[in-house]
Amino acid sequence: MTRIDVGSVLRNSANLPYRNLVTRSTGAAVRQCIELELAALPADETATLDFSQIGMMDFSCADEIVAKLLLDPPQGAPARTGGGVIFHGITDHHLEAIEDVLHHHGLAMVVHFADGGARLVGAVNDDERSIWDVVYATGGTSTQALADRAGRDLAEVQQVLELLHSRRLVRQAETGYHPLGTLQ
Amino acid sequence: MTAVITVPPSLDDKSFEHVLEQLAAQPEDAKIIVDARHCTFGTPYGLTAMLTLGQTRAERATFLPPIDGNVSTYWSRAGFFRYAEELFDIQGSVPRVRSTDEGDKLLGITPIAAAADVHLVVERIAEQARHILTTRLKLEPKAQMGFTMALSETVQNIVDHAGRPGWVMAQAYQYRQRLAGRWVAEIVVCDPGMGFRRSLEMGNRRPITDRWGDGLALETALVQGVSRFPEAGRGQGLKGTRGYIGRRNGKLTIRSGTSRIGLIPTWDDSVPLQENMPYFPGAQLRVIIPGEIAGGTP
């Protein structure tokens, strides 16, 4: 799994001597640098975006960076890794702006918190969240095993898993569905 | 002929309207004298709006500073005269001070013209304001972060929408007229730019209605979260700021053109929308965040 230090991108690649992510133009500059790094990854590689070195993030930057990286890239933009993106180093200070923009766009993302736990943040329903929790808790397994573990009907679980996969919140493999990755 | 505009003894958001009423009768290129000699009090809104007024005059206005030395010194410390000298012909001497950042000012008057200025303001607030926001307003770190976000977003309005440079100032004080003297933090952002109505018109974002004007433009931007930019994520900054202010039981007012809209908390009796006010270009935005009281935010 590839780790991209957003603080380092801000200071070095985008050449902005700050630790706070504010203003839309800053957000766009940082996102464009991240997009180039993501485009260079192998197709099935999962990337971790590490926000540990970021002080605060305002709504405009959350929209410009987080939301736009999760949305499908516009025509002409670099292709993204199909392996998905995990967010790390997100604190309560970042969450307010992030949750706001995710709900606005109907998006969700996987966050690995400092305590080792992971959860979905953003616009997800109870069904999606509970099945995602099972995938994460098992480390990934067959659809049947996930349905058994969840105590749910196989067809229903399959439907939710396909949705989670289409939203790049789980990985699909021959053996079934898996978490996007573990933090390294 | 030169017109004399008398500044009321207390220069704040309400009394600044009296300045604008006097100004309404004068063409933009008329020579005016702004007489603040008998002014004894100026709020962040009053000071930044006065600088904005200076920007709007085609003919450089004359400014008579307050006679009271304490008042002039306070205005100097806030940074007022430093910038006023560029906009007005100041008659009479004004106190020179070495630093503009002291006391309970969270941020002295700061000009905003580009995105880098927003970064500067945010970095400065993060360094300077933490102590006051923690000890006086008793804001926990998450609420402090929200305050900085609100500052960042409101200041960005100048960069993204005004088309002309503007001003920001932030201050903490005990609100004696309301909230039983509780500590509050105030942000004021003023610019003489295109204003909300023209900004939405430029982006072809105005709703089709006969009611169109400054009031509806403010309503469209603040309540419906519409921005002049058609992208789905635009307008999030003001919407998010509104949410933060609502959760903190704070107050937000935006004046633009001939109208003022407000997110009014229960502790204030302002009207949510006021129209047909004297025209003043650009946008003037004021945020008040009350500090904590025992038992949490009221």
Contacts between the chains, C-beta under 8 A, distances in Angstrom:
chain1	res1	chain2	res2	distance
A	16	B	119	7.5
A	18	B	119	5.1
A	18	B	123	6.6
A	20	B	119	7.0
A	20	B	122	5.2
A	20	B	123	6.7
A	20	B	126	7.0
A	20	B	148	8.0
A	20	B	152	8.0
A	22	B	118	5.7
A	22	B	119	6.2
A	22	B	122	5.1
A	22	B	152	4.4
A	22	B	156	7.7
A	23	B	115	4.3
A	23	B	118	5.0
A	23	B	119	6.8
A	23	B	152	7.4
A	23	B	156	5.9
A	23	B	159	7.1
A	24	B	115	7.9
A	24	B	156	7.1
A	24	B	160	6.9
A	25	B	115	4.7
A	26	B	115	6.5
A	26	B	119	7.2
A	55	B	126	6.8
A	56	B	122	7.3
A	56	B	126	7.5
A	56	B	145	5.5
A	56	B	148	5.8
A	56	B	149	6.6
A	56	B	152	8.0
A	58	B	149	4.7
A	58	B	152	4.3
A	58	B	153	5.7
A	58	B	156	7.8
A	58	B	237	6.9
A	58	B	240	7.9
A	59	B	149	6.7
A	59	B	153	5.9
A	59	B	236	4.7
A	59	B	237	4.7
A	59	B	239	7.5
A	59	B	240	3.8
A	59	B	241	7.4
A	60	B	152	7.8
A	60	B	153	6.6
A	60	B	156	6.2
A	60	B	236	6.7
A	60	B	237	4.9
A	62	B	236	7.8
A	63	B	233	3.9
A	63	B	234	7.9
A	63	B	236	5.0
A	64	B	233	7.4
A	67	B	233	5.7
A	68	B	233	7.4
A	92	B	142	5.4
A	93	B	141	7.1
A	93	B	142	6.6
A	93	B	145	4.5
A	96	B	142	7.4
A	96	B	145	7.4
A	96	B	146	6.5
A	96	B	149	7.4
A	96	B	240	7.7
A	96	B	244	7.5
A	97	B	149	6.4
A	97	B	240	6.4
A	100	B	236	6.8
A	100	B	239	7.7
A	100	B	240	5.0
A	100	B	243	7.0
A	101	B	233	6.4
A	101	B	236	5.7
A	104	B	232	7.7
A	104	B	233	6.8
A	104	B	236	6.1
A	104	B	239	7.9
A	105	B	232	6.5
A	105	B	233	6.7
